[in-house]
């Protein structure tokens, strides 16, 4: 075997090894996937070479966060991959309120979570209506009339670009796990520490290292009812069967 054949065989072996790792990652449960995150990131050079074929088996209207992580790894280390702009907004989004979610998806892809959180707040005001936009915040009584399609879109984007850690449905799942007691939820998601509210924005963790359910933020200054209304909205209740 000459040197060229050996080199080609090495490349082919690395290629297959990376594809096998990706398949293992996709097929694993949540806990095992989390343990494979750094392994996937370490294969970024091969991921880049494999290119668009990586995404052939994923549904663009789905909510599998494995593809979100693959995209985030490529965005962080191989920005040239995104010369094809469609990968900046790979997931298909839907809106009944004529809202374009491309910017939110891009911020989440880039892991600019504080920017994404601010955008989410502005979208919630828009979904609540002109009065909410003008006053600058949402009343809990306005939540029930929000578009379920849009709430699911926002929730789905937060989930797919956070390894399943963030989003309204994740917050609902955690609330359910603590007996629907908000005083137990706040420290669990990092919004309270030793009985004190986490100070916005600097004391919040705007990264994937944040506690599960840490984002998006809902202003608690007017009490718990706004967040409770969002988490109990039928569209969020349908996501992953998190019915409260």
FIDO-591177 format. One line per field, with one value per residue: residue number from 1; residue in three letters; x, y, z of N, C-alpha, C in turn. Coordinates in Angstrom, 3 decimals. Layout:
N
k: NUM, ... $
r: ALA, ... $
n_px: X, ... $
n_py: Y, ... $
n_pz: Z, ... $
ca_px: X, ... $
ca_py: Y, ... $
ca_pz: Z, ... $
c_px: X, ... $
c_py: Y, ... $
c_pz: Z, ... $
This chain:
244
k: 1, 2, 3, 4, 5, 6, 7, 8, 9, 10, 11, 12, 13, 14, 15, 16, 17, 18, 19, 20, 21, 22, 23, 24, 25, 26, 27, 28, 29, 30, 31, 32, 33, 34, 35, 36, 37, 38, 39, 40, 41, 42, 43, 44, 45, 46, 47, 48, 49, 50, 51, 52, 53, 54, 55, 56, 57, 58, 59, 60, 61, 62, 63, 64, 65, 66, 67, 68, 69, 70, 71, 72, 73, 74, 75, 76, 77, 78, 79, 80, 81, 82, 83, 84, 85, 86, 87, 88, 89, 90, 91, 92, 93, 94, 95, 96, 97, 98, 99, 100, 101, 102, 103, 104, 105, 106, 107, 108, 109, 110, 111, 112, 113, 114, 115, 116, 117, 118, 119, 120, 121, 122, 123, 124, 125, 126, 127, 128, 129, 130, 131, 132, 133, 134, 135, 136, 137, 138, 139, 140, 141, 142, 143, 144, 145, 146, 147, 148, 149, 150, 151, 152, 153, 154, 155, 156, 157, 158, 159, 160, 161, 162, 163, 164, 165, 166, 167, 168, 169, 170, 171, 172, 173, 174, 175, 176, 177, 178, 179, 180, 181, 182, 183, 184, 185, 186, 187, 188, 189, 190, 191, 192, 193, 194, 195, 196, 197, 198, 199, 200, 201, 202, 203, 204, 205, 206, 207, 208, 209, 210, 211, 212, 213, 214, 215, 216, 217, 218, 219, 220, 221, 222, 223, 224, 225, 226, 227, 228, 229, 230, 231, 232, 233, 234, 235, 236, 237, 238, 239, 240, 241, 242, 243, 244 $
r: UNK, UNK, UNK, UNK, UNK, UNK, UNK, UNK, UNK, UNK, UNK, UNK, UNK, UNK, UNK, UNK, UNK, UNK, UNK, UNK, UNK, UNK, UNK, UNK, UNK, UNK, UNK, UNK, UNK, UNK, UNK, UNK, UNK, UNK, UNK, UNK, UNK, UNK, UNK, UNK, UNK, UNK, UNK, UNK, UNK, UNK, UNK, UNK, UNK, UNK, UNK, UNK, UNK, UNK, UNK, UNK, UNK, UNK, UNK, UNK, UNK, UNK, UNK, UNK, UNK, UNK, UNK, UNK, UNK, UNK, UNK, UNK, UNK, UNK, UNK, UNK, UNK, UNK, UNK, UNK, UNK, UNK, UNK, UNK, UNK, UNK, UNK, UNK, UNK, UNK, UNK, UNK, UNK, UNK, UNK, UNK, UNK, UNK, UNK, UNK, UNK, UNK, UNK, UNK, UNK, UNK, UNK, UNK, UNK, UNK, UNK, UNK, UNK, UNK, UNK, UNK, UNK, UNK, UNK, UNK, UNK, UNK, UNK, UNK, UNK, UNK, UNK, UNK, UNK, UNK, UNK, UNK, UNK, UNK, UNK, UNK, UNK, UNK, UNK, UNK, UNK, UNK, UNK, UNK, UNK, UNK, UNK, UNK, UNK, UNK, UNK, UNK, UNK, UNK, UNK, UNK, UNK, UNK, UNK, UNK, UNK, UNK, UNK, UNK, UNK, UNK, UNK, UNK, UNK, UNK, UNK, UNK, UNK, UNK, UNK, UNK, UNK, UNK, UNK, UNK, UNK, UNK, UNK, UNK, UNK, UNK, UNK, UNK, UNK, UNK, UNK, UNK, UNK, UNK, UNK, UNK, UNK, UNK, UNK, UNK, UNK, UNK, UNK, UNK, UNK, UNK, UNK, UNK, UNK, UNK, UNK, UNK, UNK, UNK, UNK, UNK, UNK, UNK, UNK, UNK, UNK, UNK, UNK, UNK, UNK, UNK, UNK, UNK, UNK, UNK, UNK, UNK, UNK, UNK, UNK, UNK, UNK, UNK, UNK, UNK, UNK, UNK, UNK, UNK $
n_px: 0.846, 0.670, 1.741, -0.256, -2.575, -2.675, -3.086, -5.584, -7.107, -6.874, -8.247, -10.796, -11.364, -11.432, -13.559, -15.694, -15.612, -16.346, -18.957, -20.146, -19.958, -21.655, -24.071, -24.360, -24.621, -27.042, -28.824, -28.787, -29.986, -31.054, -29.200, -26.912, -26.348, -25.570, -23.152, -21.678, -21.228, -18.784, -17.191, -18.372, -17.864, -15.089, -14.694, -14.973, -13.581, -13.839, -16.620, -17.103, -15.979, -17.607, -19.980, -22.971, -24.318, -24.609, -27.028, -29.057, -30.814, -32.399, -35.375, -36.531, -38.647, -38.761, -37.884, -35.453, -32.755, -30.203, -29.347, -29.303, -27.095, -24.998, -25.037, -24.412, -21.807, -20.450, -20.938, -19.500, -16.825, -16.338, -17.114, -17.233, -18.837, -21.319, -21.580, -23.453, -26.384, -28.739, -28.327, -28.086, -30.627, -31.805, -33.842, -37.269, -39.645, -42.787, -45.522, -48.457, -48.800, -47.501, -44.752, -41.273, -38.920, -36.235, -34.044, -34.064, -33.542, -30.954, -29.495, -29.704, -28.448, -25.860, -25.310, -25.811, -27.295, -28.387, -29.127, -31.002, -32.875, -33.865, -35.042, -37.023, -38.674, -39.631, -41.073, -43.070, -44.490, -45.417, -47.050, -48.954, -50.309, -51.132, -51.535, -49.938, -47.444, -47.197, -47.250, -45.066, -44.821, -46.290, -49.558, -50.813, -53.350, -53.458, -52.216, -53.572, -54.748, -52.672, -50.957, -50.828, -49.227, -47.063, -46.000, -45.176, -43.240, -41.281, -40.626, -39.663, -37.379, -35.730, -35.315, -34.055, -31.624, -30.249, -29.419, -31.662, -32.130, -33.329, -36.272, -39.896, -41.414, -39.602, -39.261, -41.853, -41.893, -40.026, -41.296, -43.507, -42.190, -41.469, -43.749, -45.441, -44.816, -43.874, -42.031, -40.165, -39.328, -37.900, -35.157, -34.245, -34.065, -32.297, -33.112, -33.416, -31.360, -30.255, -32.559, -32.750, -33.651, -32.215, -30.117, -30.937, -29.257, -26.826, -26.240, -27.363, -26.862, -25.710, -25.349, -24.689, -23.973, -25.679, -28.259, -30.694, -33.649, -33.220, -33.546, -36.026, -36.239, -38.793, -40.376, -40.665, -41.558, -44.173, -45.405, -46.249, -48.088, -47.955, -45.894, -46.973, -49.273, -48.184, -46.790, -48.923, -50.338, -52.260, -50.794, -48.163, -48.508, -49.002, -46.544, -44.292, -45.973, -46.303, -48.402, -49.867 $
n_py: -1.198, 2.149, 5.489, 7.410, 5.831, 4.910, 7.321, 8.092, 5.973, 6.412, 8.843, 7.975, 6.180, 7.910, 9.486, 7.622, 6.935, 9.336, 9.650, 7.429, 8.165, 10.404, 9.138, 7.523, 9.538, 10.756, 8.633, 8.222, 8.521, 11.377, 11.785, 10.320, 11.620, 14.167, 13.510, 13.050, 15.436, 16.943, 15.182, 15.214, 17.888, 17.855, 16.622, 18.444, 19.218, 17.015, 16.952, 19.268, 18.589, 16.464, 17.829, 19.008, 16.609, 15.714, 16.602, 15.415, 13.466, 14.637, 16.291, 19.363, 20.676, 19.575, 18.872, 18.024, 18.286, 17.479, 18.099, 20.831, 21.181, 20.209, 22.170, 24.432, 23.824, 23.832, 26.500, 27.876, 27.009, 26.639, 28.851, 29.280, 27.322, 28.380, 30.018, 29.236, 30.483, 29.387, 27.676, 29.230, 29.573, 27.020, 25.431, 25.153, 27.666, 28.728, 31.058, 32.603, 35.196, 36.728, 37.028, 37.184, 34.851, 34.600, 36.121, 35.551, 32.801, 32.844, 34.207, 32.365, 30.158, 31.207, 31.239, 33.534, 34.278, 36.213, 38.289, 36.840, 36.370, 38.946, 39.464, 37.516, 38.490, 40.795, 39.643, 38.306, 40.485, 41.513, 39.403, 39.580, 41.893, 45.268, 47.016, 45.894, 46.104, 48.879, 49.588, 48.215, 45.822, 42.600, 41.685, 39.102, 38.292, 38.567, 36.484, 34.116, 34.597, 34.620, 33.519, 30.081, 28.644, 30.365, 30.556, 27.933, 27.821, 29.623, 28.325, 25.894, 26.673, 27.654, 25.263, 23.483, 24.698, 24.526, 22.139, 20.925, 22.140, 24.624, 26.773, 27.214, 24.863, 23.185, 24.543, 24.214, 21.451, 21.169, 22.641, 21.021, 18.810, 19.645, 19.668, 21.675, 24.005, 27.214, 28.462, 26.525, 26.159, 28.497, 28.599, 26.256, 26.742, 28.777, 31.400, 32.448, 32.834, 31.688, 32.797, 35.289, 37.275, 36.702, 39.071, 41.061, 42.243, 41.056, 39.058, 36.770, 33.688, 33.575, 31.349, 27.976, 26.686, 27.369, 26.702, 24.085, 25.100, 27.793, 29.841, 31.008, 34.280, 35.443, 38.283, 38.764, 40.794, 41.640, 39.595, 36.027, 35.287, 35.841, 34.187, 31.720, 31.674, 31.512, 29.045, 27.374, 27.666, 26.230, 25.488, 25.232, 23.322, 21.118, 20.524, 18.020, 16.851, 18.297, 18.940, 21.061 $
n_pz: 0.000, -0.980, 0.045, -0.548, -0.756, 1.855, 3.194, 2.151, 3.135, 5.871, 6.085, 5.314, 7.376, 9.585, 8.827, 8.820, 11.500, 12.719, 11.695, 12.888, 15.547, 15.545, 14.930, 17.198, 19.088, 18.279, 18.666, 21.368, 24.810, 26.824, 28.998, 28.195, 25.803, 26.718, 27.910, 25.659, 24.394, 24.362, 22.958, 20.428, 19.763, 19.610, 17.215, 15.200, 12.866, 11.129, 11.030, 9.617, 7.149, 6.384, 6.133, 4.595, 4.467, 7.013, 7.944, 6.602, 7.587, 9.454, 10.602, 9.544, 10.638, 13.064, 16.558, 17.561, 19.591, 19.048, 16.448, 16.714, 18.416, 16.779, 14.782, 16.345, 17.180, 14.714, 13.992, 15.910, 15.555, 12.815, 10.954, 8.202, 7.147, 7.205, 5.082, 3.338, 3.798, 4.710, 6.789, 8.999, 9.803, 10.111, 11.204, 10.542, 11.087, 12.463, 12.367, 13.551, 13.835, 12.074, 12.586, 12.202, 12.938, 12.472, 13.452, 16.195, 16.102, 15.029, 17.044, 19.134, 17.966, 17.831, 20.465, 21.895, 24.358, 26.075, 24.353, 22.872, 24.828, 25.333, 22.856, 22.916, 24.964, 23.710, 21.623, 23.047, 24.048, 21.634, 20.800, 22.736, 22.108, 20.969, 23.156, 25.181, 23.935, 23.857, 26.577, 27.486, 28.824, 29.689, 30.678, 32.795, 32.117, 29.407, 28.222, 27.523, 25.089, 23.335, 20.379, 19.975, 18.198, 17.821, 20.431, 20.754, 18.754, 19.734, 22.138, 21.148, 19.664, 21.718, 23.063, 21.180, 20.745, 23.106, 24.118, 25.044, 27.490, 28.046, 27.787, 27.751, 28.091, 29.326, 31.737, 32.691, 33.050, 35.115, 37.120, 37.548, 38.589, 41.104, 42.564, 41.673, 42.999, 43.241, 44.897, 45.252, 42.693, 41.870, 43.080, 41.922, 39.177, 39.171, 39.644, 42.091, 44.965, 47.975, 49.099, 47.949, 45.141, 41.938, 40.457, 37.697, 34.760, 35.199, 37.102, 36.174, 34.386, 31.274, 29.471, 28.257, 30.521, 32.482, 34.982, 34.424, 32.794, 33.188, 31.348, 28.929, 30.538, 32.738, 33.853, 37.282, 38.867, 38.951, 40.193, 40.288, 38.420, 35.660, 34.602, 35.345, 33.783, 31.209, 31.311, 31.680, 29.393, 26.768, 24.446, 25.323, 27.268, 25.675, 24.654, 24.980, 26.808, 29.201, 31.163, 33.435 $
ca_px: 0.000, 1.511, 1.419, -1.531, -3.639, -2.742, -3.692, -7.008, -7.740, -6.964, -9.346, -12.045, -11.587, -11.832, -14.899, -16.630, -15.609, -17.148, -20.360, -20.603, -20.136, -22.870, -25.215, -24.465, -25.109, -28.456, -29.610, -28.663, -30.931, -30.584, -28.008, -25.765, -26.029, -24.828, -21.784, -21.000, -21.142, -17.393, -16.685, -18.864, -17.153, -13.697, -14.693, -15.500, -12.935, -14.500, -18.002, -17.054, -15.702, -18.817, -20.806, -24.435, -24.862, -24.918, -28.369, -30.016, -31.782, -33.132, -36.566, -36.376, -39.751, -38.706, -37.309, -34.339, -31.674, -28.905, -28.959, -28.967, -25.722, -24.103, -24.989, -23.697, -20.383, -19.945, -20.981, -18.431, -15.478, -16.224, -18.116, -17.337, -19.940, -22.554, -21.669, -24.803, -27.117, -29.909, -27.981, -28.308, -32.035, -32.055, -35.145, -38.445, -40.444, -44.150, -46.122, -49.804, -48.815, -46.633, -43.461, -40.115, -38.092, -34.870, -33.050, -34.035, -32.845, -29.529, -28.905, -29.600, -27.391, -24.579, -25.267, -25.950, -28.551, -28.971, -29.818, -32.164, -33.865, -34.507, -35.923, -38.175, -39.555, -40.296, -42.052, -44.210, -45.293, -46.092, -48.110, -50.005, -51.097, -50.638, -51.510, -48.745, -46.275, -47.119, -46.922, -43.723, -44.861, -47.478, -50.420, -51.090, -54.658, -53.309, -51.472, -54.433, -55.064, -51.464, -50.912, -50.164, -48.194, -45.895, -45.402, -44.479, -42.048, -40.291, -40.215, -38.894, -36.054, -34.935, -34.976, -33.119, -30.303, -29.746, -29.314, -32.891, -32.111, -34.084, -37.585, -41.059, -41.844, -38.645, -39.624, -43.086, -41.520, -39.369, -42.334, -44.286, -41.359, -41.380, -45.096, -46.064, -44.561, -42.935, -40.941, -39.149, -38.840, -36.947, -33.741, -33.921, -33.694, -31.293, -33.683, -33.266, -30.212, -30.299, -33.730, -32.713, -33.808, -31.026, -30.193, -30.908, -28.947, -25.442, -26.109, -27.859, -25.857, -26.154, -24.578, -25.191, -23.632, -26.745, -29.119, -31.811, -34.808, -32.791, -34.021, -36.022, -36.663, -40.103, -40.285, -41.459, -41.875, -45.629, -45.905, -46.015, -49.206, -47.579, -45.190, -47.895, -50.170, -47.427, -46.508, -50.192, -50.977, -52.463, -49.742, -46.979, -48.893, -48.908, -45.134, -43.729, -46.987, -46.071, -49.668, -49.842 $
ca_py: 0.000, 3.342, 6.538, 8.034, 4.905, 4.918, 8.600, 8.018, 5.029, 7.099, 9.806, 7.234, 5.633, 9.032, 9.873, 6.621, 7.039, 10.515, 9.334, 6.488, 8.949, 11.204, 8.216, 7.165, 10.747, 10.918, 7.515, 8.127, 9.265, 12.711, 11.722, 9.872, 12.693, 15.206, 13.002, 12.993, 16.776, 17.339, 14.288, 15.766, 19.140, 17.548, 16.103, 19.512, 19.225, 15.999, 17.391, 20.265, 17.888, 15.712, 18.915, 19.049, 15.264, 15.537, 17.052, 14.785, 12.607, 15.412, 17.017, 20.793, 21.129, 18.785, 19.551, 17.228, 19.225, 16.976, 18.888, 22.162, 21.157, 20.094, 23.501, 25.347, 23.478, 24.340, 27.969, 28.342, 26.653, 26.609, 29.794, 29.183, 26.423, 29.166, 30.789, 28.886, 31.188, 28.657, 26.990, 30.162, 29.413, 25.685, 24.954, 25.850, 28.282, 29.099, 32.154, 33.065, 36.635, 37.354, 37.341, 36.511, 34.384, 34.344, 36.744, 34.767, 31.548, 33.126, 34.516, 31.114, 29.400, 31.805, 31.180, 34.883, 34.010, 37.438, 38.938, 36.011, 36.569, 40.248, 39.281, 36.731, 39.408, 41.680, 38.835, 38.069, 41.717, 41.589, 38.395, 40.018, 42.938, 46.653, 47.612, 45.371, 46.712, 50.289, 49.736, 47.657, 44.540, 41.786, 41.273, 37.657, 38.076, 38.649, 35.321, 33.082, 34.930, 34.555, 32.438, 28.860, 28.309, 31.211, 30.146, 26.670, 28.137, 30.205, 27.259, 24.904, 27.229, 27.651, 23.884, 22.839, 25.333, 24.525, 20.735, 20.591, 22.676, 25.865, 26.847, 27.215, 23.498, 22.673, 25.164, 23.555, 20.104, 21.305, 23.057, 19.816, 17.904, 20.148, 19.744, 22.926, 25.027, 28.174, 28.764, 25.493, 26.303, 29.613, 28.210, 25.146, 27.275, 29.817, 32.754, 32.876, 32.226, 31.982, 33.603, 36.581, 37.211, 36.925, 40.420, 41.127, 41.024, 40.585, 37.875, 35.594, 32.963, 33.601, 30.324, 26.615, 26.208, 27.787, 25.593, 23.705, 25.953, 29.151, 30.780, 32.474, 34.909, 36.090, 39.267, 38.380, 41.964, 41.737, 38.349, 34.761, 34.914, 35.890, 32.962, 30.609, 31.689, 31.026, 27.616, 26.643, 27.865, 24.915, 25.167, 24.783, 22.063, 20.044, 20.206, 16.996, 16.441, 18.968, 19.549, 21.441 $
ca_pz: 0.000, -1.023, 1.018, -0.906, -0.373, 3.318, 3.588, 1.826, 4.060, 7.168, 5.991, 5.271, 8.711, 10.436, 8.352, 9.336, 12.957, 13.074, 11.407, 13.918, 16.768, 15.369, 15.039, 18.614, 19.747, 17.928, 19.184, 22.827, 25.636, 27.223, 29.853, 27.401, 24.855, 27.441, 28.094, 24.350, 23.800, 24.098, 21.905, 19.165, 19.492, 19.243, 15.841, 14.360, 11.548, 10.308, 10.821, 8.548, 5.898, 6.036, 5.614, 4.573, 4.637, 8.425, 8.279, 5.696, 8.264, 10.450, 10.161, 9.815, 11.473, 14.283, 17.720, 18.076, 19.893, 18.561, 15.272, 17.224, 18.913, 15.618, 14.160, 17.240, 17.116, 13.438, 14.023, 16.805, 15.113, 11.359, 10.429, 6.741, 6.817, 7.143, 3.835, 2.904, 4.854, 5.212, 8.026, 10.111, 10.189, 9.570, 11.655, 10.014, 12.141, 12.056, 13.130, 13.216, 14.113, 11.073, 13.213, 11.622, 14.045, 12.009, 14.340, 17.436, 15.828, 14.846, 18.357, 19.875, 17.292, 18.214, 21.930, 22.453, 25.044, 26.626, 23.216, 22.542, 25.879, 25.088, 21.697, 23.359, 25.696, 22.744, 20.892, 23.946, 24.043, 20.334, 20.796, 23.664, 21.460, 20.923, 24.495, 25.862, 23.296, 24.245, 28.009, 27.684, 29.527, 29.434, 31.790, 32.741, 31.487, 27.953, 27.733, 26.961, 23.697, 22.502, 19.401, 20.430, 17.216, 18.089, 21.703, 20.514, 17.971, 20.648, 23.055, 20.385, 19.355, 22.962, 23.407, 20.242, 20.809, 24.488, 24.531, 25.752, 28.860, 28.216, 27.145, 28.634, 28.415, 30.313, 33.007, 33.132, 33.510, 36.420, 38.063, 37.847, 39.393, 42.488, 43.115, 41.211, 44.019, 42.664, 45.831, 45.024, 41.314, 41.691, 43.257, 41.024, 37.860, 39.350, 39.696, 43.481, 45.624, 49.416, 49.402, 47.250, 43.689, 41.109, 39.895, 36.230, 33.993, 35.386, 37.955, 35.463, 33.602, 29.875, 28.757, 28.402, 31.862, 33.392, 35.425, 33.563, 32.950, 33.545, 30.324, 28.940, 31.779, 32.831, 34.929, 38.449, 39.681, 39.090, 40.755, 39.615, 37.546, 34.243, 34.252, 35.497, 32.626, 30.042, 31.463, 31.603, 28.086, 26.133, 23.471, 26.072, 27.912, 24.686, 24.374, 25.859, 27.793, 30.488, 31.549, 34.853 $
c_px: 0.883, 0.961, 0.054, -2.701, -3.813, -3.435, -5.181, -7.746, -7.900, -8.131, -10.697, -12.389, -12.057, -13.266, -15.953, -16.747, -16.469, -18.625, -20.939, -20.845, -21.418, -24.107, -25.443, -25.062, -26.612, -29.319, -29.632, -29.785, -30.283, -29.272, -26.769, -25.365, -25.171, -23.372, -20.988, -20.773, -19.707, -16.766, -17.118, -18.086, -15.716, -13.573, -15.091, -14.857, -13.587, -15.961, -18.078, -16.848, -16.917, -19.881, -22.297, -25.069, -25.243, -26.400, -29.460, -31.130, -32.587, -34.329, -36.418, -37.528, -39.829, -38.116, -36.231, -33.144, -30.304, -28.433, -28.624, -27.531, -24.713, -23.931, -24.210, -22.197, -19.761, -19.913, -19.819, -17.050, -15.264, -17.251, -18.262, -18.482, -21.220, -22.533, -22.973, -25.742, -28.269, -29.602, -28.016, -29.729, -32.528, -33.432, -36.259, -39.241, -41.800, -44.668, -47.515, -49.906, -47.898, -45.307, -42.369, -39.160, -36.641, -33.821, -32.943, -33.275, -31.341, -28.849, -28.728, -28.518, -26.013, -24.346, -25.201, -27.282, -29.179, -29.726, -31.093, -33.272, -34.609, -35.463, -37.190, -39.173, -40.323, -41.348, -43.277, -45.104, -46.078, -47.263, -49.274, -50.855, -50.523, -50.555, -50.268, -47.472, -46.098, -46.728, -45.548, -43.685, -46.220, -48.238, -50.704, -52.400, -54.585, -52.707, -52.372, -54.779, -53.838, -51.543, -50.135, -49.040, -46.920, -45.218, -44.631, -43.200, -40.934, -39.730, -39.293, -37.494, -35.164, -34.472, -33.895, -31.729, -29.771, -29.536, -30.523, -33.024, -33.070, -35.431, -38.709, -41.452, -40.885, -38.946, -40.891, -42.794, -40.897, -40.391, -43.176, -43.516, -41.226, -42.766, -45.824, -45.901, -43.470, -41.789, -39.826, -38.551, -37.720, -35.492, -33.297, -33.446, -32.743, -31.827, -33.668, -32.077, -30.203, -31.433, -33.792, -32.875, -32.473, -31.171, -30.012, -30.112, -27.653, -25.308, -26.683, -26.735, -26.354, -25.348, -25.221, -24.826, -24.696, -27.566, -30.216, -33.005, -34.492, -33.333, -35.171, -36.579, -38.080, -40.048, -41.231, -41.882, -43.379, -46.237, -45.749, -47.023, -48.860, -46.891, -46.127, -48.838, -49.468, -47.215, -47.774, -50.921, -51.111, -51.350, -48.476, -47.285, -48.760, -47.466, -44.619, -44.671, -46.772, -47.331, -49.665, -51.258 $
c_py: 1.249, 4.403, 7.172, 7.146, 4.881, 6.185, 8.589, 7.092, 5.659, 8.078, 9.090, 6.672, 6.721, 9.463, 8.922, 6.708, 8.212, 10.260, 8.380, 7.213, 9.774, 10.328, 7.815, 8.322, 10.911, 9.859, 7.429, 8.866, 10.572, 12.652, 11.329, 10.925, 13.772, 14.781, 12.973, 14.378, 17.154, 16.452, 14.795, 17.027, 18.882, 17.028, 17.171, 19.545, 18.213, 16.352, 18.368, 19.598, 17.071, 16.657, 18.653, 17.681, 14.984, 15.737, 16.388, 14.044, 13.337, 16.115, 18.488, 21.377, 20.337, 19.575, 18.709, 18.140, 18.727, 17.790, 20.318, 22.223, 21.044, 21.459, 24.487, 25.091, 24.021, 25.870, 28.530, 28.157, 26.745, 27.554, 29.755, 28.279, 27.216, 30.197, 30.468, 29.357, 30.379, 27.952, 27.918, 30.063, 28.058, 25.160, 25.808, 26.410, 28.712, 30.225, 32.454, 34.573, 37.402, 37.838, 36.527, 36.144, 34.121, 34.914, 35.986, 33.468, 31.772, 33.414, 33.254, 30.210, 29.885, 31.789, 32.577, 34.929, 35.259, 38.199, 38.172, 36.197, 37.896, 40.170, 38.529, 37.612, 40.308, 40.915, 38.547, 39.305, 41.839, 40.598, 38.800, 41.136, 44.329, 47.296, 47.172, 45.972, 48.155, 50.466, 49.146, 46.379, 43.887, 41.560, 39.778, 37.362, 38.107, 37.377, 34.326, 33.330, 34.926, 33.366, 31.239, 28.437, 29.090, 30.838, 28.836, 26.889, 28.677, 29.125, 26.259, 25.417, 27.258, 26.236, 23.309, 23.451, 25.425, 23.113, 20.316, 21.195, 23.841, 25.791, 26.757, 25.795, 22.835, 23.247, 24.517, 22.162, 20.181, 21.713, 21.849, 18.894, 18.346, 20.398, 21.025, 24.061, 25.974, 28.509, 27.729, 25.587, 27.336, 29.217, 27.111, 25.662, 28.475, 31.233, 33.330, 32.141, 32.670, 32.947, 34.945, 36.368, 37.463, 38.266, 40.386, 42.363, 40.335, 39.306, 36.608, 34.973, 32.839, 32.602, 28.961, 26.003, 26.581, 26.579, 25.297, 24.608, 27.414, 30.216, 30.156, 33.018, 35.476, 37.013, 38.894, 39.568, 42.109, 40.421, 37.167, 34.497, 34.942, 34.600, 31.757, 30.517, 31.165, 29.520, 26.761, 26.851, 26.511, 24.515, 24.676, 23.463, 20.872, 19.622, 19.216, 16.623, 17.047, 19.686, 19.802, 21.427 $
c_pz: 0.000, -0.064, 0.742, -0.490, 1.141, 3.816, 3.333, 2.773, 5.436, 7.179, 6.042, 6.647, 9.672, 10.115, 8.945, 10.847, 13.423, 12.828, 12.446, 15.244, 16.700, 15.508, 16.488, 19.413, 19.531, 18.618, 20.705, 23.542, 26.105, 28.006, 29.050, 26.370, 25.521, 27.621, 26.797, 23.735, 23.440, 23.025, 20.530, 18.802, 19.045, 17.815, 14.826, 12.968, 10.612, 10.049, 9.659, 7.185, 5.441, 5.498, 5.665, 4.766, 6.089, 8.720, 7.445, 6.423, 9.330, 9.815, 10.535, 10.612, 12.781, 15.443, 18.385, 18.326, 19.460, 17.366, 15.686, 17.715, 17.770, 14.943, 15.033, 17.226, 15.826, 13.430, 14.831, 16.192, 13.598, 10.724, 8.913, 6.305, 6.564, 6.018, 3.117, 4.018, 5.439, 6.530, 9.238, 10.647, 9.700, 9.971, 11.054, 11.195, 11.584, 12.940, 12.617, 13.376, 13.163, 11.682, 12.529, 12.762, 13.651, 12.959, 15.658, 17.215, 15.693, 16.190, 19.187, 19.284, 17.720, 19.729, 22.557, 23.199, 25.654, 25.535, 22.867, 23.581, 25.691, 23.898, 22.087, 24.100, 24.732, 21.942, 21.762, 24.009, 22.740, 20.273, 21.699, 23.079, 21.636, 22.302, 25.264, 25.266, 23.753, 25.707, 28.345, 28.490, 29.317, 30.734, 31.655, 32.024, 29.966, 27.353, 27.012, 25.501, 22.781, 21.557, 19.943, 19.498, 17.513, 19.401, 21.545, 19.702, 18.870, 21.571, 22.359, 20.068, 20.588, 23.309, 22.490, 20.289, 22.241, 25.015, 25.364, 27.137, 29.080, 27.494, 28.163, 29.043, 29.392, 31.688, 33.578, 33.689, 34.906, 37.485, 38.485, 38.787, 40.842, 43.076, 42.795, 42.223, 43.522, 43.607, 45.743, 43.619, 41.227, 41.937, 42.304, 39.663, 37.958, 39.368, 41.108, 44.076, 47.085, 49.761, 48.706, 45.753, 42.991, 40.394, 38.375, 35.801, 34.430, 36.205, 37.308, 34.636, 32.170, 29.047, 28.971, 29.748, 32.888, 33.843, 34.408, 33.853, 33.230, 32.596, 29.532, 30.255, 31.640, 34.041, 36.082, 39.311, 39.903, 39.570, 39.824, 38.493, 36.061, 33.830, 34.331, 34.289, 31.377, 30.135, 31.379, 30.274, 27.388, 25.163, 24.158, 26.769, 26.965, 24.415, 25.421, 27.003, 29.171, 30.945, 33.052, 35.431 $
